[in-house]
């Protein structure tokens, strides 16, 4: 007979480990599954906004490789300028170490972790759902939290998270010479100039430079070539590449279903990423907390598990909609007037000061949008006719 748990969490990334930790700490019997053995490499820029660290009840200092307070911005190598936040607005981590830290705290709270267990099937019944893995293991639980990434096999099995928008990303870990590593310390580099939207980045780490690009899905086939061109502009085209990997990012824009009577989606599986920066770790951790709260209420009979979707709609989606409005305005103006727009954003401090405030957790995208009365109308016009 399959072992019974209160909840099975599939995926031990930021959303899954957060949900598992909070559920176990509240006394729930938690099984956490992941197809990989940890620590495992995760393709990601590894920029952790300061606001994200504030969501966690423990410090992330042991895995931080750098703190960035400078933002170096250019348009295809031109119109370059640097903005100083005055204090760190993000920490830089390697995801294998960051995710392992979150998983360790889930285990300390009492969650049972089973690595190397890719989910093969999901049988939803009453009063529980049965999960079977490719290695022959099976377990059942009253609630399933699918935090299994942008591809979300469990989401597909449950018929959730369909029709989400998406984009493509490609990243390389470059073993740059020591002087170049030291020169990049404290700075996040962003290259704009990709149409209709997108950007390339360089984030400093202790032993490598994480360099990548994010573009609309229709341009996925050009990413390697464009990252190569960016490396040449950086003077790093001869540096050794340790890892190169692509991945996709999904976006929830409307009322796409992310909850049923037995299953809820969290993090990347639910498309909870910011369309201005394509950052999703903040929303993964936040959705993991919301998922834990929803599961505990469902287990207590206080509310149906489907109430999770209403909580996400109320607590997360206003911020993601505001980020999309900002992205529409920013990339739209950049595409039409690159030189004047770069000069304007360099001369006027508001945009980047607001960006830093959001990343530090001192403001929100929604609050910043409310300060620009014409922005929603202008962005809505662009969204009606553009691929943003």
LOVEXDO-718404 format. One record per residue (C-alpha): residue number from 1; residue in three letters; x negated, y, z negated. Coordinates in pm, whole numbers, plus 50000, padded with zeros to 5 digits. Each point is the difference from the previous one (the first is absolute). Layout:
NUM	ala	X	Y	Z $
...
END
This chain:
1	unk	50000	50000	50000 $
2	unk	49866	50344	50095 $
3	unk	49890	50217	49706 $
4	unk	50240	50281	49916 $
5	unk	49899	50363	49947 $
6	unk	50196	50317	49939 $
7	unk	49833	50164	50300 $
8	unk	49760	49904	50275 $
9	unk	49788	50282	50139 $
10	unk	49852	49932	50342 $
11	unk	49689	50205	50075 $
12	unk	49737	50112	49747 $
13	unk	49924	50342	50145 $
14	unk	50081	50325	49815 $
15	unk	50380	49958	50021 $
16	unk	50004	49631	49905 $
17	unk	49746	50019	49719 $
18	unk	50172	50307	49855 $
19	unk	50341	49832	50004 $
20	unk	49855	49678	49854 $
21	unk	49816	50186	49721 $
22	unk	50301	50204	49892 $
23	unk	50236	49701	50015 $
24	unk	49766	49773	49804 $
25	unk	49934	50272	49744 $
26	unk	50378	50018	49946 $
27	unk	50019	49628	49930 $
28	unk	50108	49865	50338 $
29	unk	49861	49670	50128 $
30	unk	49810	50112	50309 $
31	unk	49834	49803	50278 $
32	unk	49778	50204	50231 $
33	unk	49912	49841	50335 $
34	unk	49752	50112	50263 $
35	unk	49873	49832	50313 $
36	unk	49644	50114	49926 $
37	unk	49750	49926	49727 $
38	unk	49895	50313	49811 $
39	unk	49800	50211	50033 $
40	unk	50071	50030	50371 $
41	unk	49918	50269	50255 $
42	unk	50290	50228	50090 $
43	unk	49984	50231	50302 $
44	unk	50078	50342	49853 $
45	unk	49832	50337	49974 $
46	unk	50000	49953	49624 $
47	unk	50090	50357	49912 $
48	unk	50193	50003	49672 $
49	unk	50173	50335	49942 $
50	unk	49958	50129	49648 $
51	unk	50378	49985	49955 $
52	unk	49981	49623	50057 $
53	unk	49761	49939	49712 $
54	unk	50247	50178	49774 $
55	unk	50261	49732	50074 $
56	unk	49784	49733	49835 $
57	unk	49972	49942	49622 $
58	unk	49629	49919	50027 $
59	unk	49701	50179	50154 $
60	unk	49871	49911	50346 $
61	unk	49654	50141	49926 $
62	unk	49826	49658	50010 $
63	unk	50076	49966	50373 $
64	unk	49964	50363	50115 $
65	unk	49708	50043	50242 $
66	unk	50034	50373	50057 $
67	unk	50223	50298	49916 $
68	unk	50078	50243	50281 $
69	unk	50079	50368	49961 $
70	unk	49898	50117	50350 $
71	unk	50203	49950	50318 $
72	unk	49798	50035	50322 $
73	unk	50240	50054	50293 $
74	unk	49930	50015	50374 $
75	unk	50183	49969	50333 $
76	unk	49803	49755	50215 $
77	unk	49678	50129	49847 $
78	unk	50098	50367	50054 $
79	unk	50153	50280	49789 $
80	unk	49852	49839	49692 $
81	unk	50059	50141	49652 $
82	unk	49980	49878	49639 $
83	unk	50256	50048	49725 $
84	unk	49907	49965	49632 $
85	unk	50262	49871	49757 $
86	unk	49798	50132	49708 $
87	unk	50032	49662	49827 $
88	unk	50037	49642	50125 $
89	unk	50325	49937	50183 $
90	unk	49932	49632	50076 $
91	unk	49784	49709	49892 $
92	unk	49831	49770	50250 $
93	unk	50014	49624	49944 $
94	unk	49941	49677	50183 $
95	unk	50336	49830	50001 $
96	unk	49867	49658	49904 $
97	unk	49879	50143	49668 $
98	unk	50299	50228	49944 $
99	unk	50255	49726	50071 $
100	unk	49806	49754	49782 $
101	unk	50022	50251	49713 $
102	unk	50379	50028	50036 $
103	unk	50029	49621	50020 $
104	unk	49787	49957	49689 $
105	unk	50236	50221	49802 $
106	unk	50300	49803	50128 $
107	unk	49834	49683	49872 $
108	unk	49923	50160	49665 $
109	unk	50368	50088	49967 $
110	unk	50092	49634	50048 $
111	unk	50077	49959	50369 $
112	unk	49901	49659	50142 $
113	unk	49796	50041	50319 $
114	unk	49978	49737	50274 $
115	unk	49755	50097	50279 $
116	unk	49975	49831	50339 $
117	unk	50378	49955	50012 $
118	unk	50154	50136	50321 $
119	unk	50379	49979	49989 $
120	unk	50135	49756	50259 $
121	unk	50374	50015	49925 $
122	unk	50257	50180	49789 $
123	unk	50327	49833	49905 $
124	unk	50247	50243	49845 $
125	unk	50268	49843	49785 $
126	unk	50186	50035	49674 $
127	unk	49887	50067	49734 $
128	unk	49645	50019	50138 $
129	unk	49779	50003	50309 $
130	unk	49748	49729	50083 $
131	unk	49659	50088	50143 $
132	unk	49781	49739	50172 $
133	unk	49637	50066	50092 $
134	unk	49780	49857	50273 $
135	unk	49793	49805	49744 $
136	unk	50310	49803	49892 $
137	unk	50080	50195	49684 $
138	unk	50360	50099	49919 $
139	unk	50155	50221	49733 $
140	unk	50334	50167	49939 $
141	unk	50105	50328	49843 $
142	unk	50305	50217	49957 $
143	unk	49824	50291	50173 $
144	unk	49735	50027	50271 $
145	unk	49783	50310	50048 $
146	unk	49849	49997	50349 $
147	unk	49687	50215	49990 $
148	unk	49828	49807	50278 $
149	unk	49887	50286	50220 $
150	unk	50112	50169	50319 $
151	unk	50059	49668	50181 $
152	unk	50204	49869	49701 $
153	unk	50081	49638	50089 $
154	unk	50230	49981	49697 $
155	unk	50182	50311	50113 $
156	unk	50065	49839	50338 $
157	unk	50121	49680	49834 $
158	unk	50242	50204	49789 $
159	unk	50116	50216	50291 $
160	unk	49874	50317	49834 $
161	unk	49777	50284	50115 $
162	unk	50105	49971	50363 $
163	unk	49964	50284	50254 $
164	unk	49743	50195	49801 $
165	unk	49783	50243	50196 $
166	unk	49630	49923	50013 $
167	unk	49656	50117	50104 $
168	unk	49663	49836	50055 $
169	unk	49672	50046	49813 $
170	unk	49648	49874	50059 $
171	unk	49708	50024	49759 $
172	unk	49630	49923	49987 $
173	unk	49770	49985	49697 $
174	unk	49671	50156	50110 $
175	unk	49667	49940	49826 $
176	unk	49862	50348	50053 $
177	unk	49646	50106	49910 $
178	unk	49951	50118	49641 $
179	unk	49970	50371	50085 $
180	unk	50327	49986	50193 $
181	unk	50177	49823	49714 $
182	unk	49879	50267	49759 $
183	unk	50099	50283	50236 $
184	unk	50358	49872	50012 $
185	unk	50045	49988	49623 $
186	unk	50297	50191	49865 $
187	unk	50152	50066	50343 $
188	unk	50287	49852	50201 $
189	unk	49951	50058	50372 $
190	unk	50304	50030	50228 $
191	unk	49993	50030	50379 $
192	unk	50318	50119	50170 $
193	unk	50083	50031	50369 $
194	unk	50182	49674	50080 $
195	unk	50335	50027	50179 $
196	unk	50283	49997	49923 $
197	unk	49860	49957	49650 $
198	unk	49736	49814	49804 $
199	unk	49655	50057	49856 $
200	unk	49663	49839	49938 $
201	unk	49837	49994	49659 $
202	unk	49674	49945	49819 $
203	unk	50021	49920	49628 $
204	unk	49682	49964	49792 $
205	unk	49936	49689	49792 $
206	unk	49700	49888	49794 $
207	unk	49841	49776	50266 $
208	unk	50201	50062	50318 $
209	unk	50194	50267	50184 $
210	unk	50359	49897	50068 $
211	unk	50086	50135	50345 $
212	unk	50322	49950	50189 $
213	unk	50289	50134	50202 $
214	unk	50379	49994	49982 $
215	unk	50215	50040	50312 $
216	unk	50350	49928	50134 $
217	unk	50050	49627	50077 $
218	unk	49995	50055	50375 $
219	unk	49637	50110	49976 $
220	unk	49879	49702	49797 $
221	unk	49800	49871	50295 $
222	unk	49785	50314	50004 $
223	unk	49903	50003	49633 $
224	unk	49667	49819	50025 $
225	unk	49890	50228	50283 $
226	unk	50105	50311	49812 $
227	unk	49830	49893	49678 $
228	unk	49687	49941	50209 $
229	unk	50025	50354	50138 $
230	unk	50046	50137	49648 $
231	unk	49692	49810	49881 $
232	unk	49801	50157	50284 $
233	unk	50118	50349	49902 $
234	unk	49892	49921	49643 $
235	unk	49662	49875	50119 $
236	unk	50074	49657	49856 $
237	unk	50041	49797	50319 $
238	unk	49679	49803	49929 $
239	unk	50080	49932	49633 $
240	unk	50080	49642	49900 $
241	unk	50370	49915	49974 $
242	unk	50068	49762	49711 $
243	unk	50374	49945	50059 $
244	unk	50244	50107	50273 $
245	unk	50369	49933	49964 $
246	unk	50336	50133	50117 $
247	unk	50335	50007	49823 $
248	unk	50340	50158	50028 $
249	unk	50188	50242	49776 $
250	unk	50379	50011	49986 $
251	unk	50234	50288	49917 $
252	unk	50350	49992	49856 $
253	unk	50184	50303	50135 $
254	unk	50367	49935	49925 $
255	unk	50220	49744	49833 $
256	unk	49823	49683	50117 $
257	unk	50085	49717	49762 $
258	unk	49725	49917	49752 $
259	unk	50210	49820	49737 $
260	unk	50242	49709	49974 $
261	unk	50150	49801	49713 $
262	unk	49679	49797	49957 $
263	unk	49719	50181	50185 $
264	unk	49855	50351	49998 $
265	unk	49714	50148	50202 $
266	unk	49729	50220	49850 $
267	unk	49703	50198	50132 $
268	unk	49897	49947	50362 $
269	unk	50262	49727	50041 $
270	unk	50268	50267	49947 $
271	unk	49829	50253	50229 $
272	unk	49921	50237	49714 $
273	unk	49717	50202	50152 $
274	unk	49954	50372	50052 $
275	unk	50022	50109	50366 $
276	unk	49776	50302	49953 $
277	unk	49695	49814	49872 $
278	unk	50121	49639	50050 $
279	unk	49906	49936	49635 $
280	unk	50199	49727	49827 $
281	unk	49824	49905	49677 $
282	unk	50181	50264	49793 $
283	unk	50339	49882	50122 $
284	unk	49900	49635	49961 $
285	unk	49925	50048	49632 $
286	unk	50309	50215	49947 $
287	unk	50223	49746	50176 $
288	unk	49845	49721	49795 $
289	unk	50107	50182	49685 $
290	unk	50349	50058	50139 $
291	unk	50020	49632	50105 $
292	unk	49910	49886	49649 $
293	unk	50268	50221	49852 $
294	unk	50261	49873	50246 $
295	unk	49911	49635	49936 $
296	unk	50021	50042	49623 $
297	unk	50343	50159	50031 $
298	unk	50116	49722	50233 $
299	unk	49873	49729	49766 $
300	unk	50187	50166	49713 $
301	unk	50320	50018	50204 $
302	unk	49997	50380	49977 $
303	unk	49993	50066	50376 $
304	unk	49977	49803	50326 $
305	unk	49656	49964	50155 $
306	unk	50126	50203	50298 $
307	unk	49991	50307	49775 $
308	unk	49626	50004	50074 $
309	unk	50069	50144	50345 $
310	unk	50203	50284	49848 $
311	unk	49711	50076	49764 $
312	unk	49753	50012	50290 $
313	unk	50240	50222	50196 $
314	unk	50023	50237	49704 $
315	unk	49644	49998	49866 $
316	unk	49773	49938	50301 $
317	unk	50177	50077	50326 $
318	unk	50037	50378	49947 $
319	unk	49621	50021	49980 $
320	unk	49948	49783	50309 $
321	unk	50252	50205	50198 $
322	unk	49822	50319	49898 $
323	unk	49665	49852	50104 $
324	unk	50147	49919	50341 $
325	unk	50123	50359	50041 $
326	unk	49653	50131	49917 $
327	unk	49842	49752	50241 $
328	unk	50236	50110	50278 $
329	unk	49916	50366	49951 $
330	unk	49626	49948	49954 $
331	unk	49936	49762	50291 $
332	unk	50246	50183	50223 $
333	unk	49824	50334	49959 $
334	unk	49661	49833	50030 $
335	unk	50098	49832	50326 $
336	unk	50132	50319	50160 $
337	unk	49751	50253	49867 $
338	unk	49689	49818	49878 $
339	unk	49755	50291	49981 $
340	unk	50242	50260	49853 $
341	unk	50146	49744	49758 $
342	unk	49658	49893	49874 $
343	unk	49901	50364	49960 $
344	unk	50323	50080	49817 $
345	unk	49970	49709	49758 $
346	unk	49641	50102	49937 $
347	unk	50090	50363	49929 $
348	unk	50317	49938	49798 $
349	unk	49941	49807	49677 $
350	unk	50363	49894	49939 $
351	unk	50009	49674	50199 $
352	unk	49690	49841	49851 $
353	unk	50062	50138	49651 $
354	unk	50344	49839	50014 $
355	unk	49849	49676	50128 $
356	unk	49750	49990	49713 $
357	unk	50277	50074	49747 $
358	unk	50206	49708	50132 $
359	unk	49705	49761	49993 $
360	unk	49912	50101	49644 $
361	unk	50361	49950	49889 $
362	unk	50059	50367	49924 $
363	unk	50265	50037	50272 $
364	unk	50197	49785	50244 $
365	unk	50059	50004	50373 $
366	unk	50368	50071	49934 $
367	unk	49914	50302	49785 $
368	unk	49763	50137	50262 $
369	unk	50260	49957	50276 $
370	unk	50253	50193	49792 $
371	unk	49759	50296	49996 $
372	unk	50012	50031	50381 $
373	unk	50371	50053	50082 $
374	unk	49965	49966	50379 $
375	unk	49792	49681	49990 $
376	unk	50288	49746	49990 $
377	unk	50172	50160	50301 $
378	unk	49679	50028	50203 $
379	unk	49897	49644	49917 $
380	unk	50347	49861	50076 $
381	unk	49982	50155	50348 $
382	unk	49663	49840	50064 $
383	unk	50102	49662	49855 $
384	unk	50297	49994	50237 $
385	unk	49770	50002	50302 $
386	unk	49656	49872	49892 $
387	unk	49829	49680	49892 $
388	unk	49917	50102	49643 $
END
